[in-house]
Amino acid sequence: MTQKTIIIKASLDARQAAFFVQTAGKYESDIRVAIDDKKINAKSIMGTIALGMQEGQSAMIIAEGADEEAAVQDLASVLA
């Protein structure tokens, strides 16, 4: 399992959330994003929108699978 905590640089609107989910979809690993006590599947557009990622929030990206390190680094670059 690979995980990384980042500070979100900008709030996600629907278009940015879709890009985030598309990026997550490139990877085979199981990828989750956690903010406070909420954890969602990064490959779910509804989950990503429901998480309501806002600028300045701390988020943890967690991946488990064959390409977990690349997935975490790529998604962290999208958010931070």
PyMOL Python script that loads the backbone (N, CA, C, O; Angstrom):
from pymol import cmd

cmd.read_pdbstr("""\
ATOM      1  N   MET A   1       0.848  -1.187   0.000  1.00  0.00           N
ATOM      2  CA  MET A   1       0.000   0.000   0.000  1.00  0.00           C
ATOM      3  C   MET A   1       0.887   1.243   0.000  1.00  0.00           C
ATOM      4  O   MET A   1       1.868   1.327   0.740  1.00  0.00           O
ATOM      5  N   THR A   2       0.523   2.195  -0.839  1.00  0.00           N
ATOM      6  CA  THR A   2       1.226   3.481  -0.914  1.00  0.00           C
ATOM      7  C   THR A   2       0.222   4.567  -0.582  1.00  0.00           C
ATOM      8  O   THR A   2      -0.921   4.529  -1.037  1.00  0.00           O
ATOM      9  N   GLN A   3       0.654   5.535   0.213  1.00  0.00           N
ATOM     10  CA  GLN A   3      -0.238   6.646   0.528  1.00  0.00           C
ATOM     11  C   GLN A   3       0.549   7.943   0.612  1.00  0.00           C
ATOM     12  O   GLN A   3       1.747   7.953   0.896  1.00  0.00           O
ATOM     13  N   LYS A   4      -0.157   9.033   0.358  1.00  0.00           N
ATOM     14  CA  LYS A   4       0.473  10.345   0.400  1.00  0.00           C
ATOM     15  C   LYS A   4      -0.564  11.367   0.839  1.00  0.00           C
ATOM     16  O   LYS A   4      -1.696  11.366   0.355  1.00  0.00           O
ATOM     17  N   THR A   5      -0.168  12.240   1.763  1.00  0.00           N
ATOM     18  CA  THR A   5      -1.049  13.313   2.205  1.00  0.00           C
ATOM     19  C   THR A   5      -0.647  14.583   1.472  1.00  0.00           C
ATOM     20  O   THR A   5       0.530  14.934   1.396  1.00  0.00           O
ATOM     21  N   ILE A   6      -1.650  15.259   0.936  1.00  0.00           N
ATOM     22  CA  ILE A   6      -1.405  16.492   0.173  1.00  0.00           C
ATOM     23  C   ILE A   6      -2.380  17.577   0.634  1.00  0.00           C
ATOM     24  O   ILE A   6      -3.387  17.292   1.282  1.00  0.00           O
ATOM     25  N   ILE A   7      -2.065  18.809   0.290  1.00  0.00           N
ATOM     26  CA  ILE A   7      -2.982  19.936   0.495  1.00  0.00           C
ATOM     27  C   ILE A   7      -3.559  20.270  -0.875  1.00  0.00           C
ATOM     28  O   ILE A   7      -2.812  20.506  -1.825  1.00  0.00           O
ATOM     29  N   ILE A   8      -4.868  20.290  -0.977  1.00  0.00           N
ATOM     30  CA  ILE A   8      -5.544  20.543  -2.254  1.00  0.00           C
ATOM     31  C   ILE A   8      -5.321  21.992  -2.673  1.00  0.00           C
ATOM     32  O   ILE A   8      -5.561  22.918  -1.897  1.00  0.00           O
ATOM     33  N   LYS A   9      -4.857  22.178  -3.916  1.00  0.00           N
ATOM     34  CA  LYS A   9      -4.503  23.526  -4.394  1.00  0.00           C
ATOM     35  C   LYS A   9      -5.715  24.321  -4.879  1.00  0.00           C
ATOM     36  O   LYS A   9      -5.710  25.551  -4.829  1.00  0.00           O
ATOM     37  N   ALA A  10      -6.753  23.626  -5.349  1.00  0.00           N
ATOM     38  CA  ALA A  10      -7.934  24.322  -5.858  1.00  0.00           C
ATOM     39  C   ALA A  10      -9.157  23.413  -5.712  1.00  0.00           C
ATOM     40  O   ALA A  10      -9.064  22.198  -5.886  1.00  0.00           O
ATOM     41  N   SER A  11     -10.290  24.013  -5.393  1.00  0.00           N
ATOM     42  CA  SER A  11     -11.530  23.257  -5.271  1.00  0.00           C
ATOM     43  C   SER A  11     -11.858  22.578  -6.596  1.00  0.00           C
ATOM     44  O   SER A  11     -11.573  23.118  -7.665  1.00  0.00           O
ATOM     45  N   LEU A  12     -12.457  21.394  -6.522  1.00  0.00           N
ATOM     46  CA  LEU A  12     -12.796  20.646  -7.737  1.00  0.00           C
ATOM     47  C   LEU A  12     -14.226  20.934  -8.167  1.00  0.00           C
ATOM     48  O   LEU A  12     -15.165  20.705  -7.405  1.00  0.00           O
ATOM     49  N   ASP A  13     -14.394  21.439  -9.393  1.00  0.00           N
ATOM     50  CA  ASP A  13     -15.726  21.545  -9.966  1.00  0.00           C
ATOM     51  C   ASP A  13     -15.984  20.243 -10.730  1.00  0.00           C
ATOM     52  O   ASP A  13     -15.145  19.343 -10.701  1.00  0.00           O
ATOM     53  N   ALA A  14     -17.105  20.127 -11.397  1.00  0.00           N
ATOM     54  CA  ALA A  14     -17.474  18.870 -12.069  1.00  0.00           C
ATOM     55  C   ALA A  14     -16.460  18.477 -13.143  1.00  0.00           C
ATOM     56  O   ALA A  14     -16.127  17.298 -13.270  1.00  0.00           O
ATOM     57  N   ARG A  15     -15.972  19.434 -13.908  1.00  0.00           N
ATOM     58  CA  ARG A  15     -15.006  19.147 -14.968  1.00  0.00           C
ATOM     59  C   ARG A  15     -13.689  18.642 -14.390  1.00  0.00           C
ATOM     60  O   ARG A  15     -13.113  17.675 -14.886  1.00  0.00           O
ATOM     61  N   GLN A  16     -13.221  19.303 -13.342  1.00  0.00           N
ATOM     62  CA  GLN A  16     -11.969  18.887 -12.704  1.00  0.00           C
ATOM     63  C   GLN A  16     -12.126  17.533 -12.013  1.00  0.00           C
ATOM     64  O   GLN A  16     -11.197  16.725 -12.010  1.00  0.00           O
ATOM     65  N   ALA A  17     -13.300  17.287 -11.429  1.00  0.00           N
ATOM     66  CA  ALA A  17     -13.567  15.984 -10.801  1.00  0.00           C
ATOM     67  C   ALA A  17     -13.544  14.889 -11.861  1.00  0.00           C
ATOM     68  O   ALA A  17     -13.025  13.801 -11.610  1.00  0.00           O
ATOM     69  N   ALA A  18     -14.097  15.158 -13.039  1.00  0.00           N
ATOM     70  CA  ALA A  18     -14.098  14.177 -14.121  1.00  0.00           C
ATOM     71  C   ALA A  18     -12.667  13.880 -14.573  1.00  0.00           C
ATOM     72  O   ALA A  18     -12.334  12.724 -14.836  1.00  0.00           O
ATOM     73  N   PHE A  19     -11.824  14.899 -14.666  1.00  0.00           N
ATOM     74  CA  PHE A  19     -10.430  14.694 -15.041  1.00  0.00           C
ATOM     75  C   PHE A  19      -9.711  13.845 -13.991  1.00  0.00           C
ATOM     76  O   PHE A  19      -8.929  12.958 -14.331  1.00  0.00           O
ATOM     77  N   PHE A  20      -9.982  14.125 -12.710  1.00  0.00           N
ATOM     78  CA  PHE A  20      -9.383  13.357 -11.618  1.00  0.00           C
ATOM     79  C   PHE A  20      -9.772  11.878 -11.730  1.00  0.00           C
ATOM     80  O   PHE A  20      -8.923  10.996 -11.602  1.00  0.00           O
ATOM     81  N   VAL A  21     -11.057  11.617 -11.967  1.00  0.00           N
ATOM     82  CA  VAL A  21     -11.551  10.233 -12.088  1.00  0.00           C
ATOM     83  C   VAL A  21     -10.955   9.551 -13.326  1.00  0.00           C
ATOM     84  O   VAL A  21     -10.598   8.374 -13.270  1.00  0.00           O
ATOM     85  N   GLN A  22     -10.847  10.273 -14.430  1.00  0.00           N
ATOM     86  CA  GLN A  22     -10.226   9.705 -15.641  1.00  0.00           C
ATOM     87  C   GLN A  22      -8.769   9.341 -15.381  1.00  0.00           C
ATOM     88  O   GLN A  22      -8.291   8.300 -15.833  1.00  0.00           O
ATOM     89  N   THR A  23      -8.075  10.194 -14.657  1.00  0.00           N
ATOM     90  CA  THR A  23      -6.674   9.917 -14.313  1.00  0.00           C
ATOM     91  C   THR A  23      -6.587   8.670 -13.442  1.00  0.00           C
ATOM     92  O   THR A  23      -5.733   7.813 -13.673  1.00  0.00           O
ATOM     93  N   ALA A  24      -7.454   8.559 -12.453  1.00  0.00           N
ATOM     94  CA  ALA A  24      -7.465   7.378 -11.579  1.00  0.00           C
ATOM     95  C   ALA A  24      -7.784   6.115 -12.372  1.00  0.00           C
ATOM     96  O   ALA A  24      -7.250   5.043 -12.087  1.00  0.00           O
ATOM     97  N   GLY A  25      -8.653   6.246 -13.363  1.00  0.00           N
ATOM     98  CA  GLY A  25      -9.068   5.110 -14.174  1.00  0.00           C
ATOM     99  C   GLY A  25      -7.951   4.511 -15.027  1.00  0.00           C
ATOM    100  O   GLY A  25      -8.085   3.390 -15.517  1.00  0.00           O
ATOM    101  N   LYS A  26      -6.873   5.230 -15.205  1.00  0.00           N
ATOM    102  CA  LYS A  26      -5.732   4.729 -15.978  1.00  0.00           C
ATOM    103  C   LYS A  26      -4.981   3.629 -15.227  1.00  0.00           C
ATOM    104  O   LYS A  26      -4.196   2.883 -15.813  1.00  0.00           O
ATOM    105  N   TYR A  27      -5.233   3.544 -13.929  1.00  0.00           N
ATOM    106  CA  TYR A  27      -4.453   2.630 -13.094  1.00  0.00           C
ATOM    107  C   TYR A  27      -5.265   1.418 -12.675  1.00  0.00           C
ATOM    108  O   TYR A  27      -6.478   1.482 -12.478  1.00  0.00           O
ATOM    109  N   GLU A  28      -4.555   0.327 -12.550  1.00  0.00           N
ATOM    110  CA  GLU A  28      -5.132  -0.954 -12.155  1.00  0.00           C
ATOM    111  C   GLU A  28      -5.406  -1.011 -10.642  1.00  0.00           C
ATOM    112  O   GLU A  28      -6.317  -1.712 -10.202  1.00  0.00           O
ATOM    113  N   SER A  29      -4.631  -0.285  -9.867  1.00  0.00           N
ATOM    114  CA  SER A  29      -4.711  -0.323  -8.405  1.00  0.00           C
ATOM    115  C   SER A  29      -6.062   0.162  -7.888  1.00  0.00           C
ATOM    116  O   SER A  29      -6.774   0.914  -8.554  1.00  0.00           O
ATOM    117  N   ASP A  30      -6.390  -0.292  -6.679  1.00  0.00           N
ATOM    118  CA  ASP A  30      -7.535   0.224  -5.940  1.00  0.00           C
ATOM    119  C   ASP A  30      -7.075   1.551  -5.340  1.00  0.00           C
ATOM    120  O   ASP A  30      -6.099   1.585  -4.589  1.00  0.00           O
ATOM    121  N   ILE A  31      -7.771   2.645  -5.665  1.00  0.00           N
ATOM    122  CA  ILE A  31      -7.337   3.972  -5.219  1.00  0.00           C
ATOM    123  C   ILE A  31      -8.462   4.624  -4.430  1.00  0.00           C
ATOM    124  O   ILE A  31      -9.610   4.663  -4.873  1.00  0.00           O
ATOM    125  N   ARG A  32      -8.116   5.135  -3.261  1.00  0.00           N
ATOM    126  CA  ARG A  32      -9.069   5.818  -2.384  1.00  0.00           C
ATOM    127  C   ARG A  32      -8.546   7.208  -2.055  1.00  0.00           C
ATOM    128  O   ARG A  32      -7.339   7.448  -2.060  1.00  0.00           O
ATOM    129  N   VAL A  33      -9.465   8.116  -1.771  1.00  0.00           N
ATOM    130  CA  VAL A  33      -9.107   9.442  -1.276  1.00  0.00           C
ATOM    131  C   VAL A  33      -9.858   9.634   0.035  1.00  0.00           C
ATOM    132  O   VAL A  33     -11.064   9.398   0.114  1.00  0.00           O
ATOM    133  N   ALA A  34      -9.131  10.065   1.061  1.00  0.00           N
ATOM    134  CA  ALA A  34      -9.732  10.281   2.373  1.00  0.00           C
ATOM    135  C   ALA A  34      -9.549  11.735   2.797  1.00  0.00           C
ATOM    136  O   ALA A  34      -8.456  12.296   2.718  1.00  0.00           O
ATOM    137  N   ILE A  35     -10.647  12.322   3.249  1.00  0.00           N
ATOM    138  CA  ILE A  35     -10.627  13.654   3.856  1.00  0.00           C
ATOM    139  C   ILE A  35     -11.425  13.536   5.140  1.00  0.00           C
ATOM    140  O   ILE A  35     -12.590  13.138   5.130  1.00  0.00           O
ATOM    141  N   ASP A  36     -10.780  13.888   6.250  1.00  0.00           N
ATOM    142  CA  ASP A  36     -11.377  13.732   7.577  1.00  0.00           C
ATOM    143  C   ASP A  36     -11.843  12.288   7.745  1.00  0.00           C
ATOM    144  O   ASP A  36     -11.028  11.371   7.650  1.00  0.00           O
ATOM    145  N   ASP A  37     -13.126  12.066   7.990  1.00  0.00           N
ATOM    146  CA  ASP A  37     -13.625  10.696   8.217  1.00  0.00           C
ATOM    147  C   ASP A  37     -14.297  10.105   6.976  1.00  0.00           C
ATOM    148  O   ASP A  37     -14.873   9.020   7.045  1.00  0.00           O
ATOM    149  N   LYS A  38     -14.228  10.810   5.843  1.00  0.00           N
ATOM    150  CA  LYS A  38     -14.829  10.315   4.599  1.00  0.00           C
ATOM    151  C   LYS A  38     -13.755   9.699   3.714  1.00  0.00           C
ATOM    152  O   LYS A  38     -12.661  10.246   3.572  1.00  0.00           O
ATOM    153  N   LYS A  39     -14.081   8.546   3.116  1.00  0.00           N
ATOM    154  CA  LYS A  39     -13.158   7.884   2.191  1.00  0.00           C
ATOM    155  C   LYS A  39     -13.956   7.444   0.979  1.00  0.00           C
ATOM    156  O   LYS A  39     -15.005   6.814   1.114  1.00  0.00           O
ATOM    157  N   ILE A  40     -13.456   7.777  -0.214  1.00  0.00           N
ATOM    158  CA  ILE A  40     -14.167   7.440  -1.449  1.00  0.00           C
ATOM    159  C   ILE A  40     -13.257   6.696  -2.414  1.00  0.00           C
ATOM    160  O   ILE A  40     -12.032   6.731  -2.294  1.00  0.00           O
ATOM    161  N   ASN A  41     -13.884   6.020  -3.374  1.00  0.00           N
ATOM    162  CA  ASN A  41     -13.174   5.377  -4.468  1.00  0.00           C
ATOM    163  C   ASN A  41     -12.825   6.471  -5.481  1.00  0.00           C
ATOM    164  O   ASN A  41     -13.719   7.148  -5.988  1.00  0.00           O
ATOM    165  N   ALA A  42     -11.548   6.646  -5.776  1.00  0.00           N
ATOM    166  CA  ALA A  42     -11.114   7.714  -6.683  1.00  0.00           C
ATOM    167  C   ALA A  42     -11.583   7.500  -8.115  1.00  0.00           C
ATOM    168  O   ALA A  42     -11.505   8.421  -8.928  1.00  0.00           O
ATOM    169  N   LYS A  43     -12.066   6.315  -8.437  1.00  0.00           N
ATOM    170  CA  LYS A  43     -12.544   6.031  -9.789  1.00  0.00           C
ATOM    171  C   LYS A  43     -14.046   6.281  -9.933  1.00  0.00           C
ATOM    172  O   LYS A  43     -14.623   6.018 -10.988  1.00  0.00           O
ATOM    173  N   SER A  44     -14.673   6.785  -8.879  1.00  0.00           N
ATOM    174  CA  SER A  44     -16.109   7.060  -8.871  1.00  0.00           C
ATOM    175  C   SER A  44     -16.357   8.558  -8.996  1.00  0.00           C
ATOM    176  O   SER A  44     -15.961   9.329  -8.122  1.00  0.00           O
ATOM    177  N   ILE A  45     -17.011   8.973 -10.079  1.00  0.00           N
ATOM    178  CA  ILE A  45     -17.305  10.392 -10.258  1.00  0.00           C
ATOM    179  C   ILE A  45     -18.252  10.896  -9.174  1.00  0.00           C
ATOM    180  O   ILE A  45     -18.076  12.000  -8.659  1.00  0.00           O
ATOM    181  N   MET A  46     -19.250  10.099  -8.829  1.00  0.00           N
ATOM    182  CA  MET A  46     -20.201  10.531  -7.796  1.00  0.00           C
ATOM    183  C   MET A  46     -19.517  10.646  -6.435  1.00  0.00           C
ATOM    184  O   MET A  46     -19.768  11.589  -5.685  1.00  0.00           O
ATOM    185  N   GLY A  47     -18.659   9.692  -6.126  1.00  0.00           N
ATOM    186  CA  GLY A  47     -17.933   9.745  -4.859  1.00  0.00           C
ATOM    187  C   GLY A  47     -17.003  10.944  -4.799  1.00  0.00           C
ATOM    188  O   GLY A  47     -16.904  11.616  -3.772  1.00  0.00           O
ATOM    189  N   THR A  48     -16.325  11.207  -5.907  1.00  0.00           N
ATOM    190  CA  THR A  48     -15.388  12.327  -5.962  1.00  0.00           C
ATOM    191  C   THR A  48     -16.113  13.653  -5.790  1.00  0.00           C
ATOM    192  O   THR A  48     -15.650  14.526  -5.055  1.00  0.00           O
ATOM    193  N   ILE A  49     -17.244  13.807  -6.462  1.00  0.00           N
ATOM    194  CA  ILE A  49     -18.025  15.039  -6.322  1.00  0.00           C
ATOM    195  C   ILE A  49     -18.586  15.148  -4.906  1.00  0.00           C
ATOM    196  O   ILE A  49     -18.561  16.226  -4.311  1.00  0.00           O
ATOM    197  N   ALA A  50     -19.088  14.044  -4.367  1.00  0.00           N
ATOM    198  CA  ALA A  50     -19.671  14.047  -3.021  1.00  0.00           C
ATOM    199  C   ALA A  50     -18.647  14.382  -1.949  1.00  0.00           C
ATOM    200  O   ALA A  50     -18.994  14.952  -0.915  1.00  0.00           O
ATOM    201  N   LEU A  51     -17.390  14.033  -2.187  1.00  0.00           N
ATOM    202  CA  LEU A  51     -16.344  14.331  -1.200  1.00  0.00           C
ATOM    203  C   LEU A  51     -16.144  15.839  -1.050  1.00  0.00           C
ATOM    204  O   LEU A  51     -15.717  16.313   0.003  1.00  0.00           O
ATOM    205  N   GLY A  52     -16.453  16.582  -2.099  1.00  0.00           N
ATOM    206  CA  GLY A  52     -16.402  18.048  -2.028  1.00  0.00           C
ATOM    207  C   GLY A  52     -15.016  18.588  -1.709  1.00  0.00           C
ATOM    208  O   GLY A  52     -14.843  19.355  -0.762  1.00  0.00           O
ATOM    209  N   MET A  53     -14.034  18.188  -2.499  1.00  0.00           N
ATOM    210  CA  MET A  53     -12.657  18.633  -2.246  1.00  0.00           C
ATOM    211  C   MET A  53     -12.545  20.144  -2.411  1.00  0.00           C
ATOM    212  O   MET A  53     -12.887  20.694  -3.458  1.00  0.00           O
ATOM    213  N   GLN A  54     -12.064  20.805  -1.364  1.00  0.00           N
ATOM    214  CA  GLN A  54     -11.953  22.264  -1.356  1.00  0.00           C
ATOM    215  C   GLN A  54     -10.495  22.697  -1.205  1.00  0.00           C
ATOM    216  O   GLN A  54      -9.682  21.999  -0.599  1.00  0.00           O
ATOM    217  N   GLU A  55     -10.192  23.849  -1.763  1.00  0.00           N
ATOM    218  CA  GLU A  55      -8.848  24.410  -1.664  1.00  0.00           C
ATOM    219  C   GLU A  55      -8.427  24.500  -0.198  1.00  0.00           C
ATOM    220  O   GLU A  55      -9.194  24.946   0.656  1.00  0.00           O
ATOM    221  N   GLY A  56      -7.207  24.074   0.075  1.00  0.00           N
ATOM    222  CA  GLY A  56      -6.651  24.169   1.422  1.00  0.00           C
ATOM    223  C   GLY A  56      -6.901  22.958   2.309  1.00  0.00           C
ATOM    224  O   GLY A  56      -6.294  22.841   3.373  1.00  0.00           O
ATOM    225  N   GLN A  57      -7.788  22.052   1.889  1.00  0.00           N
ATOM    226  CA  GLN A  57      -8.052  20.843   2.674  1.00  0.00           C
ATOM    227  C   GLN A  57      -6.888  19.873   2.555  1.00  0.00           C
ATOM    228  O   GLN A  57      -6.191  19.828   1.541  1.00  0.00           O
ATOM    229  N   SER A  58      -6.698  19.104   3.607  1.00  0.00           N
ATOM    230  CA  SER A  58      -5.709  18.033   3.591  1.00  0.00           C
ATOM    231  C   SER A  58      -6.414  16.754   3.147  1.00  0.00           C
ATOM    232  O   SER A  58      -7.464  16.398   3.681  1.00  0.00           O
ATOM    233  N   ALA A  59      -5.831  16.072   2.173  1.00  0.00           N
ATOM    234  CA  ALA A  59      -6.411  14.825   1.662  1.00  0.00           C
ATOM    235  C   ALA A  59      -5.329  13.758   1.620  1.00  0.00           C
ATOM    236  O   ALA A  59      -4.161  14.055   1.371  1.00  0.00           O
ATOM    237  N   MET A  60      -5.724  12.520   1.863  1.00  0.00           N
ATOM    238  CA  MET A  60      -4.798  11.407   1.758  1.00  0.00           C
ATOM    239  C   MET A  60      -5.203  10.554   0.566  1.00  0.00           C
ATOM    240  O   MET A  60      -6.357  10.144   0.445  1.00  0.00           O
ATOM    241  N   ILE A  61      -4.245  10.291  -0.310  1.00  0.00           N
ATOM    242  CA  ILE A  61      -4.465   9.413  -1.454  1.00  0.00           C
ATOM    243  C   ILE A  61      -3.840   8.069  -1.095  1.00  0.00           C
ATOM    244  O   ILE A  61      -2.668   7.994  -0.727  1.00  0.00           O
ATOM    245  N   ILE A  62      -4.636   7.016  -1.207  1.00  0.00           N
ATOM    246  CA  ILE A  62      -4.209   5.683  -0.803  1.00  0.00           C
ATOM    247  C   ILE A  62      -4.427   4.740  -1.984  1.00  0.00           C
ATOM    248  O   ILE A  62      -5.523   4.683  -2.542  1.00  0.00           O
ATOM    249  N   ALA A  63      -3.386   4.003  -2.364  1.00  0.00           N
ATOM    250  CA  ALA A  63      -3.511   3.065  -3.479  1.00  0.00           C
ATOM    251  C   ALA A  63      -2.909   1.727  -3.084  1.00  0.00           C
ATOM    252  O   ALA A  63      -1.939   1.652  -2.329  1.00  0.00           O
ATOM    253  N   GLU A  64      -3.514   0.672  -3.619  1.00  0.00           N
ATOM    254  CA  GLU A  64      -3.012  -0.669  -3.374  1.00  0.00           C
ATOM    255  C   GLU A  64      -3.133  -1.464  -4.662  1.00  0.00           C
ATOM    256  O   GLU A  64      -4.227  -1.621  -5.205  1.00  0.00           O
ATOM    257  N   GLY A  65      -2.000  -1.967  -5.150  1.00  0.00           N
ATOM    258  CA  GLY A  65      -2.002  -2.750  -6.377  1.00  0.00           C
ATOM    259  C   GLY A  65      -0.675  -2.649  -7.097  1.00  0.00           C
ATOM    260  O   GLY A  65       0.293  -2.095  -6.576  1.00  0.00           O
ATOM    261  N   ALA A  66      -0.644  -3.190  -8.296  1.00  0.00           N
ATOM    262  CA  ALA A  66       0.596  -3.304  -9.065  1.00  0.00           C
ATOM    263  C   ALA A  66       1.229  -1.956  -9.398  1.00  0.00           C
ATOM    264  O   ALA A  66       2.454  -1.836  -9.410  1.00  0.00           O
ATOM    265  N   ASP A  67       0.410  -0.943  -9.667  1.00  0.00           N
ATOM    266  CA  ASP A  67       0.936   0.359 -10.084  1.00  0.00           C
ATOM    267  C   ASP A  67       0.630   1.456  -9.057  1.00  0.00           C
ATOM    268  O   ASP A  67       0.443   2.619  -9.413  1.00  0.00           O
ATOM    269  N   GLU A  68       0.584   1.066  -7.780  1.00  0.00           N
ATOM    270  CA  GLU A  68       0.161   1.981  -6.717  1.00  0.00           C
ATOM    271  C   GLU A  68       1.026   3.238  -6.592  1.00  0.00           C
ATOM    272  O   GLU A  68       0.492   4.330  -6.396  1.00  0.00           O
ATOM    273  N   GLU A  69       2.335   3.105  -6.701  1.00  0.00           N
ATOM    274  CA  GLU A  69       3.200   4.274  -6.528  1.00  0.00           C
ATOM    275  C   GLU A  69       2.982   5.302  -7.630  1.00  0.00           C
ATOM    276  O   GLU A  69       2.900   6.499  -7.352  1.00  0.00           O
ATOM    277  N   ALA A  70       2.887   4.854  -8.863  1.00  0.00           N
ATOM    278  CA  ALA A  70       2.637   5.765  -9.986  1.00  0.00           C
ATOM    279  C   ALA A  70       1.269   6.419  -9.849  1.00  0.00           C
ATOM    280  O   ALA A  70       1.114   7.606 -10.135  1.00  0.00           O
ATOM    281  N   ALA A  71       0.270   5.642  -9.410  1.00  0.00           N
ATOM    282  CA  ALA A  71      -1.090   6.178  -9.250  1.00  0.00           C
ATOM    283  C   ALA A  71      -1.116   7.296  -8.209  1.00  0.00           C
ATOM    284  O   ALA A  71      -1.694   8.356  -8.445  1.00  0.00           O
ATOM    285  N   VAL A  72      -0.497   7.057  -7.072  1.00  0.00           N
ATOM    286  CA  VAL A  72      -0.488   8.068  -6.004  1.00  0.00           C
ATOM    287  C   VAL A  72       0.223   9.326  -6.465  1.00  0.00           C
ATOM    288  O   VAL A  72      -0.268  10.431  -6.236  1.00  0.00           O
ATOM    289  N   GLN A  73       1.372   9.179  -7.111  1.00  0.00           N
ATOM    290  CA  GLN A  73       2.125  10.354  -7.576  1.00  0.00           C
ATOM    291  C   GLN A  73       1.339  11.140  -8.631  1.00  0.00           C
ATOM    292  O   GLN A  73       1.304  12.370  -8.589  1.00  0.00           O
ATOM    293  N   ASP A  74       0.719  10.443  -9.563  1.00  0.00           N
ATOM    294  CA  ASP A  74      -0.040  11.110 -10.632  1.00  0.00           C
ATOM    295  C   ASP A  74      -1.246  11.856 -10.068  1.00  0.00           C
ATOM    296  O   ASP A  74      -1.489  13.006 -10.434  1.00  0.00           O
ATOM    297  N   LEU A  75      -2.002  11.211  -9.180  1.00  0.00           N
ATOM    298  CA  LEU A  75      -3.185  11.850  -8.615  1.00  0.00           C
ATOM    299  C   LEU A  75      -2.809  12.989  -7.675  1.00  0.00           C
ATOM    300  O   LEU A  75      -3.524  13.988  -7.595  1.00  0.00           O
ATOM    301  N   ALA A  76      -1.709  12.850  -6.974  1.00  0.00           N
ATOM    302  CA  ALA A  76      -1.248  13.938  -6.116  1.00  0.00           C
ATOM    303  C   ALA A  76      -0.907  15.160  -6.955  1.00  0.00           C
ATOM    304  O   ALA A  76      -1.162  16.288  -6.532  1.00  0.00           O
ATOM    305  N   SER A  77      -0.336  14.955  -8.132  1.00  0.00           N
ATOM    306  CA  SER A  77       0.014  16.080  -9.000  1.00  0.00           C
ATOM    307  C   SER A  77      -1.240  16.762  -9.559  1.00  0.00           C
ATOM    308  O   SER A  77      -1.208  17.955  -9.860  1.00  0.00           O
ATOM    309  N   VAL A  78      -2.330  16.026  -9.698  1.00  0.00           N
ATOM    310  CA  VAL A  78      -3.589  16.617 -10.155  1.00  0.00           C
ATOM    311  C   VAL A  78      -4.182  17.538  -9.075  1.00  0.00           C
ATOM    312  O   VAL A  78      -4.720  18.601  -9.386  1.00  0.00           O
ATOM    313  N   LEU A  79      -4.079  17.122  -7.817  1.00  0.00           N
ATOM    314  CA  LEU A  79      -4.708  17.865  -6.720  1.00  0.00           C
ATOM    315  C   LEU A  79      -3.822  18.925  -6.089  1.00  0.00           C
ATOM    316  O   LEU A  79      -4.316  19.966  -5.658  1.00  0.00           O
ATOM    317  N   ALA A  80      -2.522  18.675  -6.031  1.00  0.00           N
ATOM    318  CA  ALA A  80      -1.640  19.587  -5.284  1.00  0.00           C
ATOM    319  C   ALA A  80      -0.834  20.493  -6.198  1.00  0.00           C
ATOM    320  O   ALA A  80      -0.050  21.313  -5.720  1.00  0.00           O
TER     321      ALA A  80
END
""", "prot")
cmd.dss("prot")
cmd.show_as("cartoon", "prot")
cmd.util.cbc("prot")
cmd.orient("prot")
